[in-house]
Each structure stands twice: as structure tokens, then as C-alpha cells.
């Protein structure tokens, strides 16, 4: 069971599974692979219903995995891969896929965003280079507004992927909302980050209406020349090339001059024990992630980054790969707390509430306090 994607921003990786299955079957004629596609936005709910009904697929793509792992429903990576293949996964992704120090989440479609900017709009506004600090970002946003750009910076706090935009800004401002033991929303550092966004971007009309701006809408507006700069994933490159839009990208700036710690996202592949097909699952996943396959995984297309060390090395060998800057960030990326039972509920709360924190009359500390309370209750209630 894998996701199908909206093609509006160029995501096409979900369509490659038929080719993967066909190539695998040629090498393993005794195993047949049926590919089932579910719309991405319905994927997690569909998988949860199937598992609850005792009809889990052998392998499924998902955003979350911890509950399935702790219920004993999943094969561990060590059950599926030989030592060399298991050791080839990018360490930051391995850590993000662990429950109690055992890897159950098998990384898929990894990505890390950077600051995309419209070169034509920057030239029109007299901006010589992408910003390297928050002060420079604000100055660039002011210049873009003066040049007539409707939304100088696209702050994506709408109900689609607000947690990623939030996480990136918090990391850039020495904040975070997770600790080794759970959540840490209501900190002085986090409130300061949101206060800066409210006072320096939103209040001055430099970030549009963040609470309504979704990732999909932001990408569309960027492609239409209505957003000057924004945090975006490499998938935007294909769409921008198709639109013949002159763009560049740079490391997301920190509060102080320099690159911020990068954040990362990825989906997971999960192998379920229900049908007792460990060998078939292991053979298939070993084929997908073997060095011969991963050498080209992600290379040359902007939908995803290689999730293995060998794949990253092959993709960047000789230089010139346009994904190189993104691939270089991935080993240092910090990921959402998808190993926590409560993360889906907490993620929903962030999407619903974080936009209120940066309104002109918003109270960041109060919003963060409510999120902390929600997160603590969700984590407490989610434990089996």
C-alpha cells in the first residue's frame, strides 16, 4: 500500500512502484507484488482501519509507525535486511525510525527544505543575495513589498504542514518542541521565535495570512510570482522548471548570520507480520534498498532524496547534481517526533492553532502553553 500524489507540484515518485514491482518479479518469479495506491491525505487513516480490521498489507507506506511497532505488528529492520544493507541507511533517518532503540520505520521519500527565492523578483527589488540571517530576511521582505510582491515571505502556518514550517523556524531560533522525554512547546526560546515572526513579518504585512497559507497554496503562489521567498522542498524544482521560473535556493537562515540546523521529513515503509511473509518482504525491500537500486534513487529527479549512504554518494559523485545541497543537509537534519504515540494528535493541534500565535494580536506564549497541555495529555493518554 503506497500513496498517490497530487501532481500540482510535480510529485511523481508514487508512480514508480509499478516499475519497481515488475523489475523485482523478473528476479524473483516466485513472488508477485500487487501495488495498491491510496491518496496521500487518506493514507494513514486507511492503514489504521485495515490494521484494526486484521487486514494489514504486507508492506505499507505511512507517516507514523510507533503504535504498530509497540503492538508487535511490525518486523524490525534487522528481520528484513542483511547487515550491509541495514548499515547503509543514513544514520539520522535510522534514529528517527526507532522505537526503544530498534528500527521499525524504513525511510522513504526523505526530504529537507531550503529557502527558495524568485531571482527575477529579487533583481527587481534590488536584492543581491539570499538572506543569511533573520534581519536580512526581513530587509529582503521589505524590499520585495516595495517592489510590489503580494507576499514577500510565504509563512506556511495553514492547516496542511504547519508543523514543518514551525519546526524549521524554531530550530533556526535555538528552540525546539521535542526533548528526549517528550514535548517542550512552552519555552522562552519558542515564544521568542513566534514573537519575532509576529512583530517583524506578519504585523508589517510581509507574510500574507499565515494561518490560511497551506504548503500547496504557497507552492502555487510561488510558481505564479506572488511569493518572493519561502521554505520549500526539492520537489518544487521540477514544477518551477516547468513554469520557466527563475529561482534559487539557499540554506534557511538562522537568527544570527549563518545556516540554521536543517529540518527533515520523510515517510516510512512498514513491514507487517500478519501474513508471515518475512522472507518475501525482506527480499522485496532488500531489492528496493540494495546498492544497485538506490544508486539512482532520487538522483536526477526532485521528488525525494536518497535515504542510504551509498545512494547519496552515487547521486553526488562527480558533482553537478542539483540535489547536492539538499543531500548534504540530510545527515544533519532533525526530524519530527514520529516515534511518539501522540504525534498524530499533536501534529493536528499544531496545524489548527499555531497560526493564531503570529496574528497581529496573537499571544505566542499562551498558544504554546495550550499546545504543551494538549501534547502532554495526548502523550499520557496514548500510552498503552
C-alpha positions as CSV (number, residue, x, y, z in Angstrom):
1,X,0.0,0.0,0.0
2,X,1.6,3.3,-1.2
3,X,0.5,6.8,-1.6
4,X,-0.7,8.5,-4.7
5,X,0.1,12.2,-5.0
6,X,-1.4,15.4,-6.4
7,X,0.7,16.3,-9.4
8,X,0.3,20.1,-8.9
9,X,3.8,20.5,-7.5
10,X,5.5,17.8,-9.6
11,X,5.3,14.8,-7.1
12,X,5.5,11.7,-9.3
13,X,7.5,9.3,-7.2
14,X,4.4,7.3,-6.3
15,X,4.1,6.2,-9.9
16,X,7.4,4.4,-10.0
17,X,6.2,1.5,-7.9
18,X,4.9,-0.5,-10.9
19,X,8.3,-0.4,-12.5
20,X,9.9,-1.5,-9.2
21,X,7.5,-4.4,-8.8
22,X,8.0,-5.5,-12.3
23,X,11.8,-5.4,-12.0
24,X,11.6,-7.3,-8.7
25,X,9.3,-10.0,-10.2
26,X,11.8,-10.7,-13.0
27,X,14.4,-11.5,-10.4
28,X,12.0,-13.3,-8.1
29,X,9.4,-15.1,-10.3
30,X,8.1,-17.0,-7.3
31,X,6.8,-13.7,-5.7
32,X,4.1,-11.5,-7.0
33,X,3.8,-7.9,-5.9
34,X,0.4,-6.2,-6.0
35,X,0.6,-2.4,-5.7
36,X,-2.3,-0.7,-4.1
37,X,-2.5,3.2,-4.2
38,X,-4.3,5.4,-1.7
39,X,-4.5,9.2,-1.9
40,X,-1.8,10.6,0.3
41,X,-4.2,12.5,2.5
42,X,-6.1,9.3,3.3
43,X,-3.2,7.0,3.7
44,X,-2.7,6.9,7.4
45,X,-6.5,6.6,8.2
46,X,-6.9,3.9,5.6
47,X,-4.0,1.9,7.0
48,X,-5.3,2.3,10.6
49,X,-8.7,0.9,9.6
50,X,-7.1,-2.0,7.7
51,X,-4.9,-2.9,10.7
52,X,-7.8,-2.6,13.1
53,X,-9.8,-5.0,10.9
54,X,-7.0,-7.5,10.8
55,X,-6.3,-6.8,7.1
56,X,-2.9,-5.1,7.2
57,X,-1.0,-5.2,3.9
58,X,2.4,-6.9,3.9
59,X,4.2,-3.6,3.3
60,X,2.7,-0.1,3.7
61,X,3.8,3.5,3.4
62,X,2.9,5.6,6.4
63,X,3.7,8.8,8.2
64,X,3.6,7.0,11.6
65,X,4.7,3.7,13.0
66,X,5.3,3.6,16.7
67,X,1.9,2.3,17.8
68,X,2.1,-0.6,15.3
69,X,5.7,-1.4,16.5
70,X,4.7,-1.4,20.2
71,X,1.8,-3.7,19.4
72,X,4.2,-6.2,18.0
73,X,2.8,-5.9,14.5
74,X,5.9,-5.0,12.6
75,X,9.1,-6.6,11.5
76,X,12.2,-4.8,12.7
77,X,14.7,-3.7,10.0
78,X,17.1,-6.4,11.3
79,X,14.5,-9.0,10.5
80,X,14.4,-7.9,6.9
81,X,17.8,-6.8,5.7
82,X,21.3,-8.2,5.6
83,X,23.8,-6.4,7.8
84,X,25.4,-4.4,4.9
85,X,22.0,-3.1,3.6
86,X,20.8,-2.2,7.1
87,X,24.0,-0.4,7.9
88,X,23.7,1.6,4.7
89,X,20.7,3.7,5.8
90,X,21.6,7.4,6.6
91,X,22.1,7.4,10.4
92,X,19.8,10.4,11.1
93,X,16.9,8.5,9.4
94,X,17.7,5.3,11.3
95,X,17.4,7.2,14.6
96,X,14.1,8.8,13.6
97,X,12.7,5.3,12.7
98,X,13.5,3.7,16.1
99,X,11.2,2.7,18.9
100,X,13.1,1.6,22.1
101,X,16.4,1.7,20.0
102,X,15.1,-0.8,17.5
103,X,14.4,0.4,13.9
104,X,10.9,-0.4,12.6
105,X,10.4,2.6,10.3
106,X,12.2,2.1,7.0
107,X,12.8,5.6,5.5
108,X,11.1,6.5,2.2
109,X,10.9,9.8,0.3
110,X,13.2,11.7,2.6
111,X,13.5,15.4,2.1
112,X,14.9,18.5,3.7
113,X,13.8,22.0,2.7
114,X,15.8,25.1,1.9
115,X,14.9,28.8,1.3
116,X,13.6,29.2,-2.3
117,X,13.6,32.6,-3.8
118,X,12.4,34.1,-7.1
119,X,15.5,35.5,-8.8
120,X,13.5,37.9,-11.0
121,X,11.7,39.4,-8.1
122,X,14.9,39.7,-6.1
123,X,16.5,41.5,-9.0
124,X,13.5,43.8,-9.3
125,X,13.7,44.6,-5.6
126,X,17.5,45.2,-5.7
127,X,18.3,42.2,-3.5
128,X,21.8,41.0,-4.3
129,X,21.9,37.7,-2.4
130,X,19.6,35.4,-0.4
131,X,19.4,36.4,3.3
132,X,21.8,34.8,5.8
133,X,20.1,36.0,8.9
134,X,16.6,36.9,10.1
135,X,17.5,40.6,9.9
136,X,18.5,40.2,6.3
137,X,15.3,38.2,5.6
138,X,13.2,41.0,7.0
139,X,15.1,43.6,5.0
140,X,14.7,41.5,1.8
141,X,11.0,41.1,2.5
142,X,10.6,44.9,2.9
143,X,12.3,45.4,-0.4
144,X,10.1,42.8,-2.1
145,X,7.0,44.5,-0.7
146,X,8.2,47.9,-2.0
147,X,8.7,46.2,-5.4
148,X,5.0,45.1,-5.4
149,X,5.3,41.5,-4.4
150,X,2.0,40.5,-2.7
151,X,3.6,38.1,-0.2
152,X,7.3,38.7,0.3
153,X,7.8,35.7,2.6
154,X,5.4,32.8,2.4
155,X,4.9,31.7,6.1
156,X,3.1,28.4,5.9
157,X,1.1,28.1,9.1
158,X,-2.1,26.9,7.4
159,X,-3.7,23.5,8.1
160,X,-1.6,21.3,5.9
161,X,2.0,21.2,7.0
162,X,2.4,23.9,9.6
163,X,4.4,21.7,11.9
164,X,7.3,21.7,9.3
165,X,7.4,25.5,8.9
166,X,7.2,25.8,12.7
167,X,9.9,23.3,13.3
168,X,12.3,25.0,10.9
169,X,11.8,28.4,12.5
170,X,12.2,27.0,16.0
171,X,15.4,25.3,15.1
172,X,16.7,28.5,13.5
173,X,16.0,30.4,16.7
174,X,17.6,28.0,19.1
175,X,14.2,26.5,20.0
176,X,12.5,23.1,19.6
177,X,9.3,21.4,20.7
178,X,10.6,18.0,21.5
179,X,13.0,16.6,24.1
180,X,14.3,13.1,24.7
181,X,11.4,12.6,27.1
182,X,8.5,14.2,25.1
183,X,7.4,17.7,24.2
184,X,8.7,21.2,25.1
185,X,6.4,23.7,23.4
186,X,6.1,26.3,26.2
187,X,9.7,27.6,26.3
188,X,11.1,31.1,26.3
189,X,13.0,30.4,23.1
190,X,10.0,29.2,21.3
191,X,7.9,32.2,22.4
192,X,10.7,34.5,21.2
193,X,10.7,32.9,17.8
194,X,7.0,33.3,17.3
195,X,7.1,36.8,18.7
196,X,9.7,37.7,16.2
197,X,7.6,36.4,13.3
198,X,4.5,38.2,14.6
199,X,6.3,41.6,15.1
200,X,8.7,41.6,12.2
201,X,6.9,39.8,9.4
202,X,3.2,39.4,10.0
203,X,2.5,42.8,11.6
204,X,4.2,44.6,8.8
205,X,2.3,42.7,6.1
206,X,5.4,40.8,4.9
207,X,4.0,37.3,5.3
208,X,0.4,37.4,4.0
209,X,-2.1,35.4,6.1
210,X,0.0,32.6,7.6
211,X,-2.9,30.8,9.3
212,X,-4.5,30.3,5.9
213,X,-1.4,29.6,3.8
214,X,-1.0,25.9,3.1
215,X,2.0,24.3,1.6
216,X,0.1,23.5,-1.6
217,X,-1.1,27.1,-2.0
218,X,2.3,28.5,-1.2
219,X,3.9,26.5,-3.9
220,X,1.3,27.6,-6.4
221,X,1.7,31.2,-5.4
222,X,5.5,31.0,-5.7
223,X,5.2,29.5,-9.2
224,X,2.8,32.3,-10.1
225,X,5.2,35.0,-8.9
226,X,3.1,36.1,-6.0
227,X,5.5,34.9,-3.2
228,X,9.1,36.2,-3.2
229,X,10.7,33.6,-1.0
230,X,9.6,30.6,1.1
231,X,10.7,27.4,2.8
232,X,10.3,24.6,0.3
233,X,11.3,21.1,-0.6
234,X,13.3,20.0,-3.7
235,X,10.0,18.8,-5.3
236,X,9.4,22.4,-6.1
237,X,12.3,22.5,-8.6
238,X,10.6,20.4,-11.2
239,X,7.5,22.5,-11.1
240,X,9.5,25.7,-11.2
241,X,11.4,24.4,-14.2
242,X,8.2,23.5,-15.9
243,X,6.9,27.0,-15.3
244,X,10.2,28.5,-16.5
245,X,10.5,30.4,-13.3
246,X,14.0,31.7,-12.4
247,X,14.6,30.5,-8.9
248,X,17.4,29.9,-6.5
249,X,17.7,28.2,-3.1
250,X,19.9,28.7,-0.1
251,X,20.3,27.3,3.4
252,X,17.5,28.5,5.7
253,X,18.9,31.4,7.7
254,X,19.4,31.4,11.5
255,X,18.5,34.2,13.8
256,X,22.2,35.0,13.8
257,X,24.1,35.1,10.5
258,X,24.6,31.6,9.1
259,X,22.7,28.4,8.2
260,X,20.1,27.1,10.6
261,X,20.1,23.5,11.7
262,X,18.1,21.8,8.9
263,X,14.9,20.0,9.5
264,X,13.9,16.9,7.6
265,X,10.8,14.9,6.7
266,X,10.2,11.5,5.3
267,X,7.6,8.8,5.1
268,X,8.1,5.3,6.2
269,X,7.7,1.8,4.8
270,X,6.4,-0.7,7.4
271,X,6.5,-4.5,7.0
272,X,3.7,-6.2,8.8
273,X,3.9,-9.6,10.4
274,X,0.3,-10.6,9.8
275,X,0.7,-12.8,6.8
276,X,4.0,-14.3,8.0
277,X,5.8,-13.2,4.8
278,X,9.1,-12.1,6.3
279,X,11.2,-13.6,3.6
280,X,9.2,-12.1,0.7
281,X,9.0,-8.7,2.4
282,X,12.7,-8.9,3.1
283,X,13.6,-9.9,-0.5
284,X,11.5,-7.1,-1.9
285,X,12.7,-4.4,0.5
286,X,16.3,-5.6,0.0
287,X,15.8,-5.2,-3.7
288,X,14.4,-1.6,-3.2
289,X,17.2,-0.5,-1.0
290,X,20.1,-2.5,-2.4
291,X,23.1,-0.5,-3.6
292,X,22.2,-1.3,-7.3
293,X,18.7,0.2,-6.8
294,X,19.5,3.1,-4.5
295,X,22.3,4.4,-6.7
296,X,19.6,6.1,-8.8
297,X,17.0,6.5,-6.2
298,X,16.3,10.2,-6.1
299,X,19.1,11.1,-8.4
300,X,18.1,13.2,-11.4
301,X,14.5,13.8,-10.1
302,X,13.4,16.2,-7.4
303,X,10.7,14.2,-5.7
304,X,12.9,12.6,-3.0
305,X,16.4,12.3,-1.7
306,X,18.4,9.0,-1.4
307,X,18.0,7.5,2.1
308,X,21.1,5.4,2.0
309,X,24.8,6.4,2.3
310,X,25.6,4.6,-1.0
311,X,22.7,6.2,-2.7
312,X,23.7,9.7,-1.6
313,X,27.3,9.1,-2.7
314,X,26.3,7.8,-6.1
315,X,23.9,10.8,-6.6
316,X,26.6,13.4,-5.8
317,X,29.6,11.6,-7.4
318,X,31.3,14.0,-9.8
319,X,29.3,17.0,-8.6
320,X,26.8,18.8,-10.7
321,X,23.7,17.1,-9.2
322,X,21.1,19.7,-8.5
323,X,20.0,17.8,-5.4
324,X,23.5,18.0,-3.9
325,X,22.8,20.8,-1.5
326,X,19.7,19.0,-0.2
327,X,21.5,15.7,0.1
328,X,24.4,17.4,2.0
329,X,21.8,18.7,4.6
330,X,20.1,15.4,5.2
331,X,22.6,13.7,7.6
332,X,22.4,16.7,9.9
333,X,18.6,17.0,9.7
334,X,16.4,16.9,12.7
335,X,13.0,15.1,12.4
336,X,9.5,15.3,13.8
337,X,8.8,13.0,16.8
338,X,7.0,10.4,14.8
339,X,8.1,7.7,17.3
340,X,5.8,9.2,19.9
341,X,2.3,7.6,20.1
342,X,0.7,11.0,20.4
343,X,2.4,12.7,17.4
344,X,-0.6,12.5,15.0
345,X,-2.8,14.2,17.6
346,X,-0.2,16.8,18.5
347,X,0.5,17.4,14.8
348,X,-3.2,18.1,14.3
349,X,-3.2,20.5,17.2
350,X,-0.2,22.4,15.8
351,X,-1.9,22.7,12.4
352,X,-5.1,24.0,14.0
353,X,-3.6,26.5,16.4
354,X,-0.2,27.8,15.5
355,X,-1.4,30.4,13.1
356,X,-3.1,32.2,16.0
357,X,0.2,32.8,17.7
358,X,1.5,35.1,15.0
359,X,-1.5,37.2,14.3
360,X,-1.1,40.9,15.0
361,X,-2.9,40.4,18.3
362,X,-1.5,36.9,18.9
363,X,-0.1,35.7,22.2
364,X,2.7,33.2,21.4
365,X,3.2,32.2,25.0
366,X,-0.5,31.4,25.5
367,X,-0.7,29.4,22.3
368,X,2.4,27.4,23.2
369,X,1.1,26.8,26.7
370,X,-2.1,25.3,25.3
371,X,-0.1,23.2,22.8
372,X,2.0,21.9,25.7
373,X,-1.1,21.0,27.7
374,X,-2.6,19.2,24.7
375,X,0.6,17.4,23.9
376,X,1.1,16.2,27.5
377,X,-2.4,14.9,27.7
378,X,-2.2,13.3,24.3
379,X,1.1,11.5,25.2
380,X,-0.2,10.4,28.5
381,X,-3.4,9.1,27.0
382,X,-1.7,7.4,24.0
383,X,0.5,5.1,26.1
384,X,-0.8,1.6,26.1
